[in-house]
Structure formats: C-alpha cells, structure tokens
C-alpha cells in the first residue's frame, strides 16, 4: 500500500508519535488532521532530502535495506536483522532503528498472524527514496558510451544448453579428484560463446562453489548450477560425468527462464562470502540502469557493504561481483578513453534484478558452498 493508505489504517497513537517526531500537526486533534499534516510535511522532495541529510549512518543503512528489499511484508525478526546489519560501532541498537522506522513512517504494523505482527513499507515512499538515492550518487558522473565494451547478455543460458548437448553426445571422463580431464575441458570450452582456458595445475586458487578450484570462473558457475539443478550426475565409481533425465529434458525444453534462475543461484552461492550481495546488486542496478557509470564510483557507494573474506579484500569481492554479473548477462562493461572501467545494466539484467528480491533467499546447502583454496 502507499503512504496515505497506511496512514489511514494506522491507529491514532501511532500517528501522534509520527507527528511529534516530525514536529507537525501540533494543532490537530483528529485522525484526519494528523494524516493531512503528515502528508503535507513529507509531500515535497526537498523535505525528503532533508530527512536523508539528518540521518545517522546506521539509520541510512537501515533505510537502504528497507527500500531495496522489494518484499511487501516483513516480520519483526526481518527488520531486526536489517538493524543488526546496519550497525557499525554506533550506539544505536536494532530495536532503536525499528522504533525510528515506525516514527518516521518507513514501516507500519500491517497484518497480525499467528503470534506475530508483520510490517509493511509504503511503496510510494520507497520509490521516492530510491529516486533520491539515484540523484545523490549518480549526479553528473554518467559518461558517454565507450567505443568498445563486453556484453554477454543471454549467452550463459545458451552455453548451458551447449554443455548439456556435449554430454549427450560424448562420454566425459573424470579424474580421481572429480574434475573433467583437461583435454575434454578444452573441447567443451571451445563450444561455448565465451572461451576460457583450463585452470593451471600449479599455484593457489581461491573462490566459491564446488568446483571453483578445478574450472575457470564462468564455466565453474555454469557447472555448479547444472549440478545443483540435477542436470548432470558425477558417477564417482565409474569416473564418468553423465547427463541426467532432467538434463536430457532441458535440452529439448530450453525455456527462457534459465538465465533468471542462474542469477538467483549465483545470489545464493555468493551470499556466504558477501552477505549483502542482493543489496549491492540493487545499488548497481539503480546507478547504472539507463546509462554508463564509472565502476569506481559504484564501489564508493557499496563499499560499506563489502567486508574482507579469507584472502579476498572488499575491493577483490567487488571486482568479482562485476565479473560474474557480466557473465550472467546482467551488465555490460566498457572502458573510457582514459582507461577507466564503466558499467551499464542490460535491459534483461534490470528486469531480473528489479523482479527478484534476493534478500529472503537462503544460502545453498554446504555441499554447494565449500570454499576451495587448493593447488
């Protein structure tokens, strides 16, 4: 519901607390009078900008999570979890942030279910804040279209089909470690739109997923997704990689939702090393939708949400995020004449990111999350 609708359903005590917080409606003694005062007070964009300017860092991080999470309803634990994520050595507590959210009208008690109250974020207020976020951080930093850029939109799903088709036509042998032999890896990789080289046998390799230490970045994601969906079977006793009945069916029924499902799989796969990956992707979509934007400027905005993870710094994780978003077809990446990297959301990428909340999706089971740092 929109802000005005939620004000109408709110009880008068809640409205009085909001009016007291904003310092408006002192002369209003009726519910209609309080609603009118609150709507007038928050009606202009300049007033909302003033609200943003007055927030503490923790309050702003809490608001970001409310605005970018497109779900309609939240439990109290959902909101307290967002509060915990927003706190960074500040004196405020998650409960303090929830109370602030109620007083500011960011959230309203909505539906009482079995022993719990759910909360709703006003949809029109959410969209107004998102527009302000874009204006604040995008500014005049949009750049012209680069002469050359990479765009892999739609290619990963097509390459999944090519990989499954290869398994249907060829016997693929596995090493004792469960990896495809390098010679056959090269054959498979040559059939894909984006050709990669097999991983070198020596040196450390760090990443996320079951087979990251054995396959290059893009193929590793494709392979792990195929395994997760049950399209492929690793027959360890026979040392063979087989196509399952599901995989065979996928070859003959190549629907258009596979790319979107691969995106959702990636969000869950990367949620352990980057707990706020959904919010980071939403920020990239907001800043780089409809125009080219400097990636270093994006990194400045999302840097607070990136913490080091084992051998990876926040900067490393940001670069890895952009690289996988490119492979998933969400963004295109180019370079300015001065050599700076720029990004832009694809139409399909914007549709997937705006259509998938990502905040409520749980981590994958541990068998898909093993962090490998071998060789």
Long-range contacts (C-beta under 8 A, 24 or more apart in sequence): 1-120, 1-122, 1-123, 2-122, 2-123, 2-124, 2-125, 3-39, 3-42, 3-105, 3-122, 3-124, 3-125, 4-35, 4-39, 5-122, 6-105, 6-108, 6-110, 6-120, 6-122, 7-35, 7-38, 7-39, 7-105, 8-35, 9-108, 10-108, 10-109, 14-102, 14-108, 14-109, 17-102, 17-103, 18-102, 18-103, 18-104, 18-105, 21-103, 21-104, 22-104, 38-105, 42-105, 42-125, 45-128, 45-132, 48-128, 48-129, 48-132, 49-132, 51-104, 52-129, 52-132, 52-136, 56-90, 56-92, 57-88, 57-90, 58-86, 58-87, 58-88, 58-90, 58-92, 58-97, 59-86, 59-92, 59-97, 59-100, 61-85, 61-86, 61-88, 61-304, 62-86, 62-97, 62-100, 62-101, 63-101, 63-106, 63-129, 64-133, 64-279, 65-279, 65-359, 66-101, 66-106, 66-107, 66-121, 66-126, 67-121, 67-126, 67-129, 67-130, 67-133, 68-130, 68-278, 68-279, 68-282, 68-283, 68-286, 68-359, 69-278, 69-279, 69-357, 69-359, 70-354, 70-357, 71-357, 71-359, 71-360, 72-120, 72-121, 73-110, 73-111, 73-118, 73-119, 73-120, 74-107, 74-118, 74-119, 74-120, 74-121, 75-116, 75-118, 75-119, 76-116, 76-117, 76-119, 78-119, 79-107, 79-119, 85-275, 85-276, 88-304, 130-286, 133-286, 134-286, 134-287, 137-287, 137-297, 137-301, 138-287, 138-293, 141-293, 141-294, 141-297, 142-291, 142-292, 142-293, 143-292, 143-293, 143-294, 143-336, 143-342, 144-292, 145-292, 145-334, 146-292, 146-334, 146-335, 146-336, 146-342, 147-334, 147-337, 148-334, 148-335, 149-332, 149-333, 149-334, 149-335, 149-342, 149-344, 150-326, 150-332, 150-333, 150-334, 151-329, 151-332, 151-346, 152-193, 152-194, 152-326, 152-327, 152-328, 152-329, 153-329, 153-332, 153-346, 153-348, 153-349, 154-259, 154-329, 154-348, 155-193, 155-194, 155-329, 156-218, 156-221, 156-222, 156-259, 156-262, 156-327, 156-328, 156-329, 157-254, 157-258, 157-259, 157-262, 157-329, 158-193, 159-191, 159-192, 159-193, 159-194, 159-222, 160-222, 160-225, 160-226, 160-231, 160-250, 160-258, 160-262, 161-250, 161-251, 161-254, 162-191, 162-192, 163-188, 163-191, 163-192, 163-222, 163-223, 163-226, 164-226, 164-231, 164-232, 164-243, 164-247, 164-248, 164-250, 164-251, 165-251, 166-191, 167-232, 167-241, 167-242, 167-243, 167-247, 168-243, 168-247, 168-248, 168-251, 171-240, 172-240, 172-241, 173-239, 173-240, 173-241, 174-234, 174-235, 174-236, 174-239, 174-240, 174-241, 175-239, 176-239, 177-214, 178-211, 178-214, 178-234, 178-236, 179-211, 179-214, 179-215, 180-215, 180-241, 185-215, 185-219, 188-219, 189-216, 189-219, 192-218, 192-219, 194-218, 194-327, 199-375, 201-375, 202-375, 203-375, 204-373, 204-374, 204-375, 205-372, 205-373, 205-374, 205-375, 206-310, 206-311, 206-312, 206-371, 206-372, 206-373, 207-371, 207-372, 208-269, 208-270, 208-272, 208-273, 208-369, 208-371, 209-269, 209-368, 209-369, 209-370, 209-372, 210-367, 210-368, 210-370, 210-372, 211-372, 212-372, 213-372, 213-373, 213-374, 213-375, 217-323, 217-324, 217-327, 218-327, 221-262, 221-266, 221-269, 221-324, 221-327, 221-328, 222-262, 224-265, 224-269, 224-368, 225-262, 225-265, 225-266, 227-368, 228-265, 228-364, 228-368, 229-261, 259-328, 259-329, 259-348, 259-352, 260-352, 260-355, 260-356, 262-328, 263-328, 263-330, 263-352, 263-353, 263-356, 264-356, 264-358, 264-361, 265-364, 266-324, 266-328, 267-356, 267-358, 267-361, 268-361, 268-362, 268-363, 268-364, 269-364, 269-368, 269-369, 270-321, 270-324, 271-361, 271-362, 271-363, 272-363, 272-369, 273-309, 273-310, 273-312, 273-317, 273-371, 274-306, 274-309, 274-317, 274-321, 276-305, 276-306, 277-321, 277-358, 278-357, 278-358, 278-359, 278-361, 279-305, 279-359, 280-305, 280-306, 280-318, 280-321, 281-321, 281-325, 281-330, 281-353, 281-358, 282-353, 282-358, 284-321, 284-322, 284-325, 284-331, 284-343, 284-345, 284-353, 285-345, 285-349, 285-350, 285-353, 285-354, 288-331, 288-343, 288-344, 288-345, 289-344, 289-345, 289-350, 290-345, 291-344, 292-334, 292-342, 292-343, 292-344, 293-342, 293-343, 293-344, 294-336, 294-340, 294-341, 294-342, 295-322, 295-333, 295-340, 295-341, 295-342, 295-343, 296-340, 296-341, 298-343, 310-371, 310-373, 311-373, 325-349
